[in-house]
Amino acid sequence: FIHICENNPYSTSLNTILQFRDEEIQNLRESLANNQITFITGAAGIGKTKLAIDISSLYAKENGFIFKAILNRGANIFDDLRVYFNSQSEQYLIFIDDVNRIHLSLEYLFEYYGEKINQGTIKIIATIRDYAKEKLFDKLPKSISYAEIELSPLSDDSIKKIVENEYSIANHLYLE
């Protein structure tokens, strides 16, 4: 997933250190523990995918889940979902990036794995752009517990520190 994203010239890089998101990290960890689905919402390029991958993979390791990412390749993924998540003894944490683009995968998961989702043996974390969230939230089954973590833009000072640390740019003319 990360390799494919990194080779997309339109994607924000995922090969950076997650910084200045301590509150969101804590909220995400709590949401993963207490909900069946967690949505990370916000504008494009704000860090939704980076936050989801970093914290979800860590949460999965710490709590005995197998972490899997669903990537939009434009194909019907129903058969893949049935094969990959059919184990009765495993717990899965499934990441769906830009779920609004592939909302059918979410519907397939509810249809085929609704009992596992209700039992907490399958948890879902998904990113969604802020303009598409209400339409998707309206389609969620009423029996599903979900939470939304909305990402706000980082402060100018935080962005300056990231630019200095990640890219070694210290010239004040560029940082302003």
C-alpha positions as CSV (number, residue, x, y, z in Angstrom):
1,F,0.0,0.0,0.0
2,I,2.7,2.5,1.0
3,H,4.9,1.6,-2.0
4,I,1.9,2.2,-4.4
5,C,1.1,5.5,-2.7
6,E,4.7,6.7,-2.8
7,N,4.8,6.1,-6.6
8,N,1.7,8.2,-7.2
9,P,2.8,11.7,-8.0
10,Y,-0.5,13.1,-6.7
11,S,-0.3,11.5,-3.2
12,T,1.2,13.1,-0.1
13,S,4.3,11.2,1.0
14,L,3.8,8.7,3.7
15,N,7.6,8.4,4.4
16,T,7.7,11.1,7.0
17,I,7.5,11.1,10.8
18,L,4.1,11.7,12.3
19,Q,4.4,14.9,14.3
20,F,2.2,17.4,16.2
21,R,-0.8,15.1,16.3
22,D,-0.6,13.9,19.9
23,E,-4.3,14.7,20.7
24,E,-5.5,13.0,17.5
25,I,-3.3,9.9,18.2
26,Q,-4.8,9.6,21.7
27,N,-8.3,10.0,20.3
28,L,-7.7,7.4,17.6
29,R,-6.3,4.9,20.0
30,E,-9.4,5.3,22.2
31,S,-11.7,5.1,19.3
32,L,-10.1,1.9,18.0
33,A,-10.6,0.3,21.4
34,N,-14.2,1.4,21.8
35,N,-15.8,1.4,18.3
36,Q,-16.3,-1.0,15.5
37,I,-15.5,1.7,12.9
38,T,-13.4,4.8,13.1
39,F,-13.5,7.4,10.4
40,I,-10.7,10.0,10.0
41,T,-12.1,13.0,8.2
42,G,-10.5,16.1,6.8
43,A,-9.3,18.0,3.7
44,A,-7.1,16.4,1.1
45,G,-3.4,16.2,2.0
46,I,-3.9,16.9,5.7
47,G,-2.5,13.6,7.0
48,K,-5.4,11.3,7.3
49,T,-3.7,8.3,5.7
50,K,-0.4,8.8,7.6
51,L,-2.2,9.0,10.9
52,A,-4.4,5.9,10.1
53,I,-1.5,3.7,8.9
54,D,0.9,4.6,11.7
55,I,-1.4,4.3,14.6
56,S,-3.6,1.4,13.3
57,S,-0.6,-0.8,12.5
58,L,0.8,-0.2,16.0
59,Y,-2.6,-0.7,17.7
60,A,-3.0,-4.0,15.7
61,K,0.4,-5.3,17.0
62,E,-0.4,-4.3,20.5
63,N,-3.8,-5.9,20.6
64,G,-3.5,-9.1,18.6
65,F,-5.1,-7.9,15.4
66,I,-3.9,-8.6,11.8
67,F,-3.6,-5.3,10.0
68,K,-4.7,-5.2,6.4
69,A,-5.2,-2.3,3.9
70,I,-7.7,-2.2,1.1
71,L,-6.5,-0.4,-1.9
72,N,-8.8,1.0,-4.6
73,R,-7.8,-0.7,-7.9
74,G,-11.2,-0.3,-9.5
75,A,-12.0,-4.0,-9.3
76,N,-14.8,-5.7,-7.4
77,I,-13.2,-6.9,-4.2
78,F,-16.0,-9.0,-2.8
79,D,-14.3,-12.3,-3.5
80,D,-11.0,-11.0,-2.1
81,L,-12.8,-9.9,1.1
82,R,-14.4,-13.4,1.5
83,V,-11.0,-15.1,1.1
84,Y,-8.8,-12.8,3.2
85,F,-11.0,-12.3,6.2
86,N,-12.7,-15.7,6.5
87,S,-10.7,-17.1,9.4
88,Q,-12.8,-17.8,12.5
89,S,-9.9,-17.5,14.9
90,E,-8.2,-14.3,13.8
91,Q,-9.0,-10.6,14.6
92,Y,-8.6,-8.1,11.8
93,L,-8.1,-4.4,11.7
94,I,-9.0,-3.3,8.2
95,F,-7.8,0.1,6.8
96,I,-9.8,1.6,3.9
97,D,-8.2,4.7,2.4
98,D,-10.7,7.2,0.8
99,V,-13.6,5.0,1.6
100,N,-15.9,7.4,-0.2
101,R,-14.3,6.2,-3.5
102,I,-14.9,2.5,-2.7
103,H,-17.9,2.6,-0.4
104,L,-19.0,-0.8,-1.8
105,S,-16.1,-2.4,0.0
106,L,-17.6,-1.1,3.3
107,E,-21.0,-2.4,2.3
108,Y,-19.6,-5.8,1.4
109,L,-17.9,-6.0,4.8
110,F,-21.2,-5.2,6.6
111,E,-23.0,-7.7,4.5
112,Y,-20.6,-10.6,4.8
113,Y,-18.9,-9.9,8.1
114,G,-21.6,-8.0,10.1
115,E,-21.5,-10.5,13.0
116,K,-17.7,-10.3,13.2
117,I,-17.9,-6.5,13.2
118,N,-20.5,-6.5,15.9
119,Q,-18.4,-8.9,18.0
120,G,-15.3,-6.7,17.5
121,T,-13.2,-9.4,15.8
122,I,-13.1,-7.2,12.8
123,K,-12.6,-3.4,13.2
124,I,-12.4,-0.9,10.5
125,I,-10.6,2.4,10.2
126,A,-11.3,4.5,7.1
127,T,-10.3,7.9,5.8
128,I,-12.8,10.1,4.1
129,R,-12.7,13.6,2.8
130,D,-14.8,16.0,4.7
131,Y,-17.1,16.8,1.8
132,A,-18.2,13.1,1.4
133,K,-18.7,12.1,5.1
134,E,-22.4,12.9,5.6
135,K,-23.5,10.9,2.7
136,L,-21.5,7.9,3.9
137,F,-22.5,8.3,7.5
138,D,-26.2,8.2,6.5
139,K,-25.7,4.8,4.9
140,L,-24.2,3.1,8.0
141,P,-26.2,0.5,9.7
142,K,-27.8,1.7,13.0
143,S,-26.3,-1.2,14.9
144,I,-22.7,-0.1,14.2
145,S,-20.8,2.0,16.7
146,Y,-18.5,4.4,14.9
147,A,-16.5,7.5,15.7
148,E,-15.2,10.4,13.7
149,I,-11.9,12.0,14.2
150,E,-11.7,15.2,12.3
151,L,-8.2,16.4,11.4
152,S,-7.6,20.1,11.3
153,P,-4.7,21.8,9.5
154,L,-1.4,22.0,11.4
155,S,-0.4,25.4,12.7
156,D,2.1,27.4,10.7
157,D,4.8,26.9,13.4
158,S,4.3,23.1,13.3
159,I,4.6,23.1,9.5
160,K,7.8,25.2,9.7
161,K,9.3,22.7,12.2
162,I,8.4,19.7,9.9
163,V,10.0,21.5,7.0
164,E,13.2,22.1,9.0
165,N,13.3,18.6,10.5
166,E,12.3,16.5,7.5
167,Y,13.9,18.5,4.6
168,S,16.7,20.3,6.4
169,I,15.4,23.7,5.2
170,A,16.5,26.4,7.6
171,N,16.5,29.5,5.4
172,H,14.0,31.9,7.0
173,L,13.1,33.2,3.5
174,Y,11.7,29.8,2.6
175,L,10.1,29.2,6.0
176,E,8.1,32.4,6.0
